Amino acid sequence: MNNSYNEKTHTLIKQLFNKFSPKAPGFAYIASFDRGVTYKGTVGLASIEKNLPITTKNIFNIASVSKQF
């Protein structure tokens, strides 16, 4: 991957996720390109009551949501 593209993409991702409050319910994200995982991170809390941040080790219960469209 081109270094200038890589740096620009990383900057855009950081700007996007900096808009979210670190004290709000959170989420994990991952961006993958030709060579596998390029960016991964978390934003916000896994537990508001316990003030526990989400980490890349958290396990999420998810389901397919694309079929509803």
C-alpha positions in Angstrom: 0.0 0.0 0.0 1.3 3.5 -0.9 2.6 5.2 2.3 0.9 8.6 1.5 -2.4 6.7 1.0 -1.8 4.8 4.2 -1.1 8.0 6.2 -4.0 9.8 4.7 -6.4 6.9 5.5 -5.1 6.6 9.0 -5.6 10.4 9.6 -9.2 10.2 8.2 -10.0 7.2 10.5 -8.6 9.0 13.5 -10.6 12.2 12.7 -13.8 10.2 12.3 -13.5 8.3 15.5 -12.3 11.2 17.6 -15.9 12.6 17.2 -17.2 9.9 19.5 -17.3 10.3 23.3 -14.9 8.0 25.2 -17.6 7.8 27.9 -20.5 6.7 25.7 -21.4 3.1 24.8 -18.7 2.0 22.5 -17.7 -0.1 19.6 -14.7 -1.8 18.0 -13.6 -1.2 14.4 -11.3 -2.8 11.9 -10.2 -1.8 8.4 -8.8 -4.4 6.1 -7.1 -3.9 2.7 -5.0 -6.0 0.4 -2.5 -7.1 3.0 -4.8 -7.9 5.8 -5.7 -5.9 8.9 -4.5 -2.3 8.5 -6.3 -0.5 11.3 -8.1 -1.7 14.4 -9.3 0.1 17.5 -12.0 0.8 19.9 -14.0 3.8 21.1 -16.1 4.2 24.2 -17.2 2.0 27.0 -18.0 -1.7 27.3 -19.8 -1.0 30.6 -21.1 2.4 31.5 -22.0 1.2 35.0 -18.5 0.0 35.7 -16.7 2.6 33.5 -14.9 -0.2 31.6 -13.5 0.7 28.2 -14.0 -1.6 25.2 -10.8 -3.3 24.2 -9.8 -5.3 21.1 -10.2 -8.4 23.2 -14.0 -7.9 23.9 -16.4 -10.4 22.5 -19.5 -9.1 20.8 -22.8 -11.0 20.1 -23.7 -10.0 16.6 -26.1 -11.1 13.9 -26.6 -10.5 10.3 -28.5 -7.3 9.7 -28.2 -7.1 5.9 -31.2 -9.4 5.3 -33.7 -6.9 6.6 -33.1 -4.6 3.6 
